[in-house]
């Protein structure tokens, strides 16, 4: 009988019910959009951070203090200091060697192509190397810079003049795979022109105006055998905690126990410290700051959206509250009759709560659909990415929307309790 | 016969208004009583008190052996559910429920709905064929008969009817009166408020109120 009554009473006062569904759908739309975006973008950022290859950069230690002011950085000796390539296998000899996933050295110089200055970088692409333990390791841009999109082939790690040209430069020079072009290098012996063969066009996602060549070839051309300017290292690290932050502020402030704990934990700074120990004359720094600050901005956006959702849900509760109270007053004779026939307050309240529950479910489903579409708009316009379907969002949105429906009915419950059958049935 | 309803020194006071003033009435089980009087005489207030929808300001009320003036709201609801059958002048049927569902509604709040029994109740008032009709599809007389079927479905000790023929034409008035006659013959206690002296004369006894006071009790 209850469901019969619910079904029939739900179909009454369609305009009010529709308004209540729209009110709940409004809050559910925002909740759905925020949850879809938060869950998916959170995953995307995490994935990006994990695939963001290198999280440490190793450079020669500065002998002279560079001029470093906000917006201005002058280090005239930066290009004249090198790390010995022979020392690189030592990176795989530190305490946390198994956490070192790979590393990629580089040596850069400016070259001229048809009078245009272009950055030429020598690097490892997929270098096979033997580390002091006797194990072999394959490392280079191919495994570290997983986001590089290469059209064609990767150059071989030898002395062949093969080049990977960045997309915009290839367009500007109108060159394609298999083409040869001349580059003019400045060496200690003077200017020198060499021919490079394009084996692949690469999209790296930024600064699309450079060329990558095998490290050995460039070292040979520049007469800088065994020399690299920097090494990007990819390491599995433990998230920062209070100890890591304390060490980052001042390593000397750690007690010996704390230092031991810090040293034996795979914090990015402790790995950097161990690399500096393994290769004398270098400094290793973490590259995560930008990603971390992006993460913080994302968290703030999510917090702002969550607050907006809370406000929208509260507005929905107030809206539902008004509509339900109006509905109860409109149906006061019906409620009075139920009470006159012997109904206590609870069965009558259950009926109205069940109606609110159904309204909440319908509003939640409608809101989820609109919210998911809205999430796609946010994803495209803010994050330039589509938002994946997350099944978990549906029960959460339905729970929130039915919660809004039930909470919105609370004030109407007071009206139900106060209604006296004699008063409403006799119009007093 | 023993008394099923007793009002002793009953007052109902709203501010300075005495809706009921020192009412003393006894109604025997199986009796058919007509409560009469002009508008504002206190008829409805007295019916509400007997029907457990209201309590007196002063005095004592006994309904089927229970002193209702001592009961709280929930206990009054329970007593009303079990002992009282209500018939209203304006029928008060739930508009979105069919005739049989309106009858089942009283069963639902009393114990357990039983559609077969509800249909039998409608058959008893001659409405078996109109069971699946909504109130708006029924005439006034038919709606009142659904209301009577609903009042009878839980076998109440007392039937309280507030102007049961007030909104009906002569034909339907006759049908409803015949049903009340039949119920009376079967031994039901009927307390009926009416303005109409002709309808009032059909009862065994007439009680007349004026300005909240009992001015007459007896057979005309």
Interface residues (C-beta under 8 A of the other chain):
Chain A: X1 X2 X4 X5 X8 X9 X11 X12 X333 X334 X337 X338 X339 X340 X341 X342 X343 X344 X347 X420 X421 X422 X425 X426
Chain B: X44 X48 X51 X53 X54 X74 X77 X78 X80 X81 X82 X86 X88 X92 X94 X95 X96 X97 X101 X104 X105 X106 X107 X108 X109 X110 X113 X150
